[in-house]
């Protein structure tokens, strides 16, 4: 078949636009898809015959024929063109942000959205997004107000403090705003052991550089002493920063300086003491019998502990151990918070009514001391005995599938995740699954790609960790396994 015949076999754009197969489509969206796929086919045809011409010019005494297999592929693509375009059109309306089953055992799985919200919190959010609200309006005065007032009083009540609170869109934004406000063109002291890189390649030193600060490292990678800070102080120093280590920990021959001691030193010499706490939690994770630190050097302080003797400024994430919306929550002395509010950068970092609504609802739950109404805390606090009981019930649900799969209950370790409690493991139980018709990796992939079920592989078996399963997830897993077996 010659090139001209293949080109002539391609339908015209208008012909496809008016084809009955596309009668129910939006033609404005459809036309670019048609044009794109026709252009790709033209290019493939051209490449086949360009290759032939190149071969013929190198061997002038021969005349090549087109690759019959390549021509057949082109013909098949032309035959299936309408369906291909229809699939591409349907994909435009298929969301990629969809719910998943988190059976991985990582509670704060960053890739899966970190903290989930309770139905109670979600219901309180609904009126704020379906109606107008008092985002920046004072009903008593009938005048404009600040969006930062809504969570402030609740935070103050929760932590029994007169510190002011400011909310930005994440904790990295909080660090940037604080450093840029108080330490631009000045020096900031930080331990070498705290120059961390968090997910996505974001590094504390780079954030400090963007804020216009001069980083002044003190101590050694594994050990930093108070004298290291004292010896590094100078007139150009504006701040002492202590940064949470996020997703790693140090064990063995290591030491760091307590924030309280850094605060005492900072106040003595008149510089700002700032604690980038990162993943702060309120309370409720102390002395859990099923949670084990690998090192006693890096136990996570609660926010209530910190507020008993707070630094001048501190910040933490809203969607990690706090279990609420993605946000960077800044707490500090009133005059410092007022200075942050005057920074023009705040406009670019501010949060919307959705974030503030979630924080407000979460804080109301905290004020009732109902930690189990915060799903993140609830999952971390569940006892292994309860998880074992739930695993046994799940096994009963899976029993009708035993002719196609092998199931067993195994002990596993769950993780907090999200750069929180990196050296703590939570005893848990999981259902280990092996399929009789396909491999472990095939089963994991099919569950993930076809049914949005995220698992992990242990000892060549797919494992569903019970700790991170939400209500109804067992049924979804059962239905997925049943559907896979029937295919």
C-alpha positions as CSV (number, residue, x, y, z in Angstrom):
1,X,0.0,0.0,0.0
2,X,1.4,3.4,-1.0
3,X,1.5,6.4,1.3
4,X,-1.1,8.3,-0.6
5,X,-3.6,5.5,-0.1
6,X,-3.0,5.6,3.7
7,X,-3.4,9.3,3.7
8,X,-6.6,9.1,1.7
9,X,-7.9,6.6,4.2
10,X,-7.8,9.1,7.0
11,X,-11.2,10.8,7.6
12,X,-11.6,14.6,7.5
13,X,-12.0,16.6,10.6
14,X,-15.5,17.8,9.7
15,X,-16.5,14.2,8.9
16,X,-15.6,13.0,12.3
17,X,-17.1,16.1,14.0
18,X,-20.5,15.3,12.5
19,X,-20.3,11.5,12.9
20,X,-23.2,9.9,14.8
21,X,-20.8,8.5,17.3
22,X,-20.1,12.0,18.6
23,X,-23.6,13.4,18.5
24,X,-23.7,13.9,22.3
25,X,-20.3,15.5,22.6
26,X,-19.2,19.1,23.1
27,X,-17.7,19.9,19.7
28,X,-15.4,22.6,21.1
29,X,-13.7,20.0,23.2
30,X,-13.9,17.3,20.6
31,X,-12.3,19.1,17.7
32,X,-8.8,19.5,19.2
33,X,-8.8,15.7,20.1
34,X,-9.7,14.8,16.5
35,X,-7.0,17.1,15.1
36,X,-4.4,15.7,17.5
37,X,-5.1,12.0,16.7
38,X,-5.2,12.7,12.9
39,X,-2.0,14.5,13.1
40,X,-0.4,11.6,15.0
41,X,-1.5,9.2,12.3
42,X,-0.2,11.4,9.5
43,X,3.1,11.6,11.3
44,X,3.3,7.8,11.7
45,X,2.5,7.3,8.0
46,X,5.1,9.8,7.0
47,X,7.8,8.2,9.2
48,X,7.2,4.8,7.5
49,X,7.8,6.2,4.0
50,X,10.6,8.5,5.0
51,X,12.4,5.4,6.3
52,X,11.9,3.7,3.0
53,X,13.3,6.6,1.0
54,X,16.3,6.7,3.3
55,X,17.0,3.0,2.7
56,X,16.5,3.4,-1.1
57,X,18.9,6.3,-1.3
58,X,21.6,4.2,0.4
59,X,20.9,1.3,-2.0
60,X,20.0,3.0,-5.3
61,X,19.8,-0.4,-7.1
62,X,16.8,-1.6,-4.9
63,X,13.3,-0.3,-4.2
64,X,12.0,-1.1,-0.7
65,X,8.5,-2.0,0.2
66,X,6.8,-0.6,3.3
67,X,6.9,-2.7,6.4
68,X,3.6,-4.7,6.1
69,X,3.3,-5.0,9.9
70,X,3.7,-1.2,10.4
71,X,1.1,-0.6,7.6
72,X,-1.3,-3.1,9.3
73,X,-0.9,-1.2,12.6
74,X,-1.8,2.1,10.9
75,X,-4.8,0.5,9.2
76,X,-6.0,-0.9,12.6
77,X,-5.6,2.5,14.2
78,X,-7.7,4.1,11.4
79,X,-10.3,1.5,11.9
80,X,-10.5,2.1,15.6
81,X,-10.1,5.9,15.4
82,X,-13.6,6.8,16.5
83,X,-13.3,4.7,19.6
84,X,-9.9,6.1,20.4
85,X,-11.2,9.6,20.1
86,X,-14.2,8.7,22.2
87,X,-12.0,7.3,24.9
88,X,-9.8,10.4,24.9
89,X,-13.0,12.6,25.1
90,X,-14.3,10.5,28.1
91,X,-11.0,10.9,29.8
92,X,-11.5,14.7,29.9
93,X,-14.4,14.1,32.3
94,X,-12.7,11.5,34.4
95,X,-11.2,13.0,37.5
96,X,-7.8,12.0,38.7
97,X,-8.3,13.1,42.2
98,X,-10.4,10.2,43.6
99,X,-10.9,8.4,46.9
100,X,-8.7,5.3,47.6
101,X,-8.5,2.6,50.2
102,X,-5.4,3.0,52.3
103,X,-4.5,-0.5,53.3
104,X,-0.8,0.4,53.5
105,X,-0.6,0.9,57.3
106,X,0.9,4.4,56.9
107,X,-1.6,6.7,58.7
108,X,-0.3,10.0,57.4
109,X,0.4,8.9,53.8
110,X,1.4,12.2,52.1
111,X,0.7,10.8,48.7
112,X,-2.8,9.9,49.7
113,X,-3.7,13.2,51.3
114,X,-2.4,12.8,54.9
115,X,-5.1,13.3,57.5
116,X,-8.7,12.3,56.7
117,X,-11.6,14.2,58.3
118,X,-14.4,12.8,60.4
119,X,-18.0,13.0,59.2
120,X,-18.7,15.4,62.0
121,X,-16.1,17.9,60.8
122,X,-17.2,17.4,57.2
123,X,-20.8,18.2,58.0
124,X,-19.8,21.4,59.7
125,X,-17.9,22.5,56.6
126,X,-20.9,22.0,54.2
127,X,-22.8,25.2,55.1
128,X,-19.7,27.3,54.8
129,X,-19.1,26.2,51.2
130,X,-22.7,26.1,50.0
131,X,-23.6,29.6,51.4
132,X,-21.9,32.9,52.0
133,X,-20.0,33.2,55.2
134,X,-18.3,35.6,57.6
135,X,-14.8,35.0,56.2
136,X,-13.8,38.7,56.6
137,X,-16.9,40.2,58.0
138,X,-17.9,41.3,61.5
139,X,-21.6,40.8,62.1
140,X,-21.6,42.9,65.3
141,X,-19.9,45.9,63.8
142,X,-21.1,45.5,60.2
143,X,-17.6,46.1,59.0
144,X,-14.7,44.2,57.4
145,X,-12.8,42.0,59.8
146,X,-9.8,39.6,59.5
147,X,-10.0,36.0,58.3
148,X,-7.3,35.2,61.0
149,X,-9.7,35.8,63.9
150,X,-11.8,32.6,63.4
151,X,-9.3,30.1,64.7
152,X,-7.3,32.4,67.0
153,X,-9.6,32.3,70.1
154,X,-10.1,28.5,69.8
155,X,-6.4,27.9,69.6
156,X,-5.8,30.2,72.6
157,X,-8.5,28.3,74.6
158,X,-7.1,24.9,73.7
159,X,-3.6,25.7,74.7
160,X,-4.5,28.1,77.6
161,X,-2.2,30.8,76.2
162,X,-2.3,34.5,75.4
163,X,-0.2,33.8,72.3
164,X,-1.7,34.9,69.0
165,X,-2.2,32.4,66.1
166,X,-1.8,33.0,62.4
167,X,-2.6,30.4,59.7
168,X,-0.9,30.1,56.3
169,X,-1.2,27.4,53.6
170,X,1.4,25.0,55.0
171,X,4.3,24.8,57.4
172,X,6.9,25.5,54.7
173,X,5.1,28.8,54.1
174,X,5.1,29.4,57.8
175,X,8.9,29.0,57.9
176,X,9.4,31.2,54.9
177,X,7.2,34.0,56.2
178,X,8.8,34.0,59.7
179,X,12.4,34.0,58.3
180,X,11.7,36.6,55.7
181,X,10.0,38.9,58.2
182,X,12.5,38.7,61.0
183,X,15.8,37.5,59.6
184,X,16.1,38.9,56.0
185,X,19.8,39.9,55.4
186,X,20.6,38.6,58.8
187,X,22.1,35.4,60.3
188,X,20.0,32.5,61.6
189,X,21.6,29.9,63.9
190,X,20.6,26.3,63.3
191,X,22.2,22.9,64.2
192,X,23.8,21.0,61.5
193,X,21.8,18.0,62.5
194,X,18.6,19.8,61.7
195,X,19.3,20.8,58.1
196,X,16.7,18.4,56.8
197,X,15.2,17.7,53.4
198,X,11.5,17.0,53.5
199,X,9.3,15.3,50.8
200,X,9.5,16.7,47.3
201,X,13.1,17.8,47.7
202,X,12.4,20.8,49.8
203,X,15.3,21.6,52.1
204,X,15.5,23.8,55.1
205,X,18.7,25.5,53.8
206,X,17.0,26.4,50.5
207,X,13.9,27.8,52.2
208,X,16.2,30.0,54.4
209,X,18.0,31.1,51.2
210,X,14.7,32.1,49.6
211,X,13.8,34.1,52.7
212,X,17.0,36.1,52.2
213,X,18.7,34.7,55.4
214,X,22.3,33.8,56.0
215,X,22.5,30.3,57.4
216,X,24.9,29.8,60.2
217,X,25.5,26.2,61.0
218,X,26.5,25.2,64.5
219,X,27.6,21.9,66.1
220,X,28.3,18.7,64.4
221,X,25.9,16.5,62.4
222,X,25.4,14.1,65.3
223,X,26.0,16.3,68.3
224,X,25.2,20.0,69.0
225,X,25.7,21.6,72.4
226,X,24.4,24.9,73.9
227,X,28.0,26.2,73.8
228,X,28.0,25.8,70.0
229,X,25.1,28.4,69.8
230,X,26.8,30.7,72.4
231,X,30.1,30.7,70.5
232,X,28.4,31.5,67.2
233,X,26.4,34.4,68.3
234,X,27.2,37.9,66.9
235,X,25.5,41.2,66.3
236,X,24.3,40.1,62.9
237,X,22.4,37.2,64.4
238,X,18.6,37.7,64.4
239,X,17.3,34.3,65.3
240,X,17.9,30.9,66.8
241,X,16.0,28.3,64.9
242,X,15.3,24.7,66.0
243,X,13.9,22.6,63.2
244,X,12.0,19.3,63.6
245,X,13.8,16.4,61.9
246,X,10.7,15.4,60.0
247,X,11.2,12.0,58.4
248,X,14.5,10.8,59.9
249,X,16.0,10.2,63.4
250,X,19.5,9.9,64.9
251,X,20.4,7.1,67.2
252,X,23.6,6.2,69.0
253,X,26.3,8.9,69.8
254,X,24.1,12.0,69.3
255,X,22.8,15.0,71.2
256,X,20.7,18.1,70.7
257,X,19.8,21.1,72.7
258,X,16.3,21.4,74.2
259,X,14.1,24.2,72.9
260,X,13.7,25.6,76.5
261,X,17.5,26.1,76.8
262,X,17.6,27.8,73.4
263,X,14.8,30.1,74.4
264,X,16.6,31.0,77.6
265,X,19.7,31.8,75.6
266,X,17.8,33.8,72.9
267,X,16.0,35.9,75.5
268,X,19.2,36.6,77.4
269,X,20.9,38.1,74.3
270,X,17.8,39.6,72.7
271,X,17.2,37.5,69.5
272,X,14.1,35.6,68.5
273,X,13.8,31.9,69.4
274,X,11.7,30.0,66.8
275,X,10.7,26.3,66.9
276,X,9.8,24.8,63.5
277,X,7.9,21.9,65.1
278,X,6.6,20.5,61.9
279,X,4.2,17.7,62.8
280,X,3.0,18.8,66.2
281,X,0.2,17.0,68.0
282,X,-2.0,18.2,70.8
283,X,-2.1,15.2,73.1
284,X,-3.2,11.6,73.3
285,X,-0.2,9.8,72.0
286,X,1.7,9.5,75.2
287,X,2.5,6.1,76.7
288,X,0.7,4.0,74.1
289,X,1.6,0.3,75.0
290,X,1.5,-0.7,71.3
291,X,3.8,2.2,70.1
292,X,7.5,1.8,70.3
293,X,10.3,4.3,69.8
294,X,13.5,2.9,68.2
295,X,15.4,5.7,70.1
296,X,14.5,7.4,73.3
297,X,16.5,10.5,72.1
298,X,13.8,11.7,69.7
299,X,10.5,11.3,71.5
300,X,7.9,13.8,70.1
301,X,6.9,16.6,72.5
302,X,3.2,17.4,72.5
303,X,2.0,20.9,71.8
304,X,0.6,21.1,75.4
305,X,4.0,20.4,76.7
306,X,5.6,23.0,74.5
307,X,3.0,25.6,75.5
308,X,3.9,25.1,79.2
309,X,7.1,27.0,78.3
310,X,6.7,28.2,74.7
311,X,9.4,29.8,72.5
312,X,8.7,33.3,71.1
313,X,7.5,31.7,67.9
314,X,6.6,28.2,66.8
315,X,4.9,26.6,63.8
316,X,3.5,23.2,63.0
317,X,1.5,21.5,60.2
318,X,-2.3,21.3,60.3
319,X,-2.6,18.0,58.4
320,X,-0.1,15.8,60.2
321,X,-0.5,14.7,63.8
322,X,-2.9,17.6,64.4
323,X,-5.2,15.7,62.1
324,X,-6.9,18.6,60.3
325,X,-6.6,20.7,57.2
326,X,-3.4,21.4,55.3
327,X,-2.1,24.5,56.9
328,X,0.9,26.1,58.6
329,X,-0.1,27.2,62.1
330,X,2.1,29.9,63.6
331,X,1.9,30.8,67.3
332,X,3.8,33.6,68.9
333,X,3.9,36.7,71.0
334,X,1.4,39.3,70.0
335,X,3.9,41.8,68.7
336,X,5.7,39.2,66.6
337,X,2.4,38.0,65.0
338,X,1.4,41.6,64.2
339,X,4.7,42.0,62.3
340,X,4.0,38.8,60.4
341,X,0.6,40.2,59.4
342,X,2.2,43.3,58.0
343,X,4.5,41.3,55.6
344,X,3.1,41.6,52.1
345,X,4.1,38.0,51.5
346,X,1.2,36.9,53.7
347,X,-1.2,37.7,51.0
348,X,0.3,35.1,48.8
349,X,0.3,32.5,51.6
350,X,-3.1,33.1,53.1
351,X,-5.7,30.3,53.5
352,X,-9.3,30.2,52.3
353,X,-12.6,29.5,54.0
354,X,-12.3,25.7,53.4
355,X,-9.1,25.5,55.4
356,X,-10.3,27.8,58.2
357,X,-13.7,26.0,58.4
358,X,-11.9,22.6,58.8
359,X,-9.6,24.0,61.5
360,X,-12.5,25.6,63.3
361,X,-14.4,22.3,63.4
362,X,-11.4,20.3,64.4
363,X,-10.6,22.7,67.2
364,X,-14.1,22.4,68.6
365,X,-13.6,18.6,68.7
366,X,-10.3,19.1,70.5
367,X,-11.9,21.3,73.1
368,X,-14.3,18.4,73.9
369,X,-11.2,16.2,74.5
370,X,-12.6,13.7,72.0
371,X,-9.3,12.6,70.5
372,X,-11.0,9.6,68.8
373,X,-13.1,12.0,66.8
374,X,-9.8,13.0,65.0
375,X,-9.3,10.1,62.6
376,X,-5.5,10.5,62.6
377,X,-5.3,10.2,66.4
378,X,-7.9,7.5,66.5
379,X,-6.0,5.3,64.0
380,X,-2.7,5.7,65.9
381,X,-4.4,5.0,69.2
382,X,-6.2,1.7,68.2
383,X,-5.0,-1.2,70.3
384,X,-3.6,-4.3,68.6
385,X,-6.3,-6.5,70.3
386,X,-9.0,-4.5,68.6
387,X,-7.2,-4.7,65.3
388,X,-6.9,-8.5,65.7
389,X,-10.6,-8.8,66.4
390,X,-11.3,-6.7,63.3
391,X,-8.9,-8.8,61.2
392,X,-10.7,-12.0,62.3
393,X,-14.1,-10.5,61.2
394,X,-12.5,-9.4,57.9
395,X,-11.3,-13.0,57.4
396,X,-14.9,-14.2,57.7
397,X,-16.0,-11.8,55.0
398,X,-13.2,-13.1,52.7
399,X,-14.0,-16.8,53.3
400,X,-16.2,-17.2,50.1
401,X,-13.1,-16.4,48.1
402,X,-10.8,-19.1,49.6
403,X,-11.0,-21.2,46.5
404,X,-9.2,-18.4,44.6
405,X,-7.0,-16.9,47.2
406,X,-5.0,-17.8,50.3
407,X,-5.6,-15.6,53.4
408,X,-3.9,-15.4,56.7
409,X,-3.7,-12.9,59.6
410,X,-0.1,-11.7,60.3
411,X,1.5,-9.2,62.7
412,X,2.7,-6.1,61.1
413,X,4.1,-2.6,62.1
414,X,2.1,0.5,61.1
415,X,3.8,3.9,60.7
416,X,2.7,7.4,61.4
417,X,4.1,8.7,58.1
418,X,4.0,12.3,56.8
419,X,7.4,13.2,58.4
420,X,5.9,12.5,61.8
421,X,7.3,10.1,64.5
422,X,9.8,8.6,62.1
423,X,11.3,6.3,64.7
424,X,8.0,5.0,66.2
425,X,6.3,1.8,65.1
426,X,2.7,0.8,66.0
427,X,1.9,-2.8,66.5
428,X,-0.8,-3.9,64.1
429,X,-2.4,-6.8,62.2
430,X,-2.9,-7.3,58.5
431,X,-4.5,-9.8,56.1
432,X,-1.8,-11.4,53.9
433,X,-3.2,-12.4,50.5
434,X,-1.8,-14.6,47.8
435,X,-3.7,-15.3,44.6
436,X,-3.7,-18.8,43.0
437,X,-4.1,-17.4,39.4
438,X,-1.5,-14.6,39.4
439,X,1.6,-13.3,41.1
440,X,1.9,-11.1,44.1
441,X,3.1,-8.1,42.1
442,X,0.3,-8.6,39.6
443,X,-2.3,-8.7,42.4
444,X,-0.8,-5.5,44.0
445,X,-0.9,-3.7,40.7
446,X,-4.4,-4.8,39.7
447,X,-5.8,-3.7,43.1
448,X,-4.1,-0.4,42.8
449,X,-4.8,0.4,39.2
450,X,-8.2,-1.0,38.7
451,X,-9.8,-0.6,42.2
452,X,-7.8,2.2,43.9
453,X,-6.7,0.0,46.8
454,X,-3.2,0.8,48.1
455,X,-1.5,-2.2,49.8
456,X,2.0,-3.3,50.5
457,X,4.0,-6.4,49.9
458,X,5.5,-8.5,52.7
459,X,7.3,-11.8,52.1
460,X,5.8,-12.1,48.6
461,X,2.2,-11.6,49.8
462,X,-0.1,-8.6,49.4
463,X,-0.9,-7.2,52.8
464,X,-3.8,-5.1,53.9
465,X,-3.0,-3.4,57.2
466,X,-6.1,-3.2,59.3
467,X,-5.0,0.0,61.2
468,X,-5.6,2.3,58.2
469,X,-8.9,0.8,56.9
470,X,-11.9,3.0,57.2
471,X,-15.6,2.0,57.5
472,X,-16.6,0.1,54.4
473,X,-13.1,-0.6,53.1
474,X,-13.3,-4.3,53.9
475,X,-16.3,-4.5,51.6
476,X,-14.5,-2.7,48.8
477,X,-11.5,-5.0,49.1
478,X,-13.8,-8.1,49.1
479,X,-15.6,-6.9,45.9
480,X,-12.3,-6.1,44.2
481,X,-10.9,-9.5,44.9
482,X,-14.1,-11.2,43.8
483,X,-14.1,-9.2,40.6
484,X,-10.5,-10.0,39.8
485,X,-11.1,-13.7,40.3
486,X,-14.0,-13.7,37.9
487,X,-12.1,-12.0,35.1
